Amino acid sequence: MKKILPKALLLTGLALSISTTAFAGSDEKKKAPAVMSGAKAEMLANTCAGCHGFNGVSQGPATPSIAGMSAEYLTEVLKAYKSGDTASTMMGRIAKGYTDEELKQVADVFAKKKFVAAKQESDSAAAKKGKKLHKKYCEKCHSESGSEADDDSGFLSGQWTPYLHATMTDFTSGKREMPKKMKKKVKKLMKKEGEDGMKALMAYYASQQ
């Protein structure tokens, strides 16, 4: 039986909906490959390049760079998109075209890539303030200015500002559920600093290049 991936993935030109039996040969007892489509993990990961850029380094400000992130974190995020626990416009539909094992293998591929900070402008005065706010409200969970993959969280440092802004809007609007610790810190930040404080944080992360 052929596995059909979402149309969005087919635009990459990779024929991934290949019958697993085509790789099994005439020997029916031959063990099926771990990746159900028969494709190598790197090939599966290449289907993400259209949005997330070559090697997971995004060139589009509304899309995050995913290179170098924790494999555990990426796997968790992808599964949440697949299940619908995390709201999305496209990722949910794409993730449904993969098995959990394939999602894990895709995450493993990008975890081994090198993160490259987005080249973007930032307000130096706002960034200076944002650095202080990061240390006060965010550092415990997002160490090293939000650049440590070992934190098992997404990168903040060097990430595209429009993407970070859109993500925070989803969180603060309730479209996405915030973890309890994050919710507590964001509430304190917004109460004391307001939108200017959030903008200062974004300027700080944008300045980390």
Buried (B, 14 or more C-beta within 10 A) or exposed (E): EEBEBBEBBBEBEBEBBBEBBEBBEEEEEEEEBEBBBBBEBEBBBBBBBBBBBEBBBBEBBEBBBBBBBBBBBBBBBBBBBBEEEBBBEEBBBBBEBBBEEBBBBBBBBBBEBEBBBBEBEBBEEBBEBBBEBBEBBBEEBBEEBBBBBEBBBBBBBBBBBBBBBBBBEBBBEEEBEBEEEBEEBBEEBBEEBEEEBBBBBBBBBBBBE
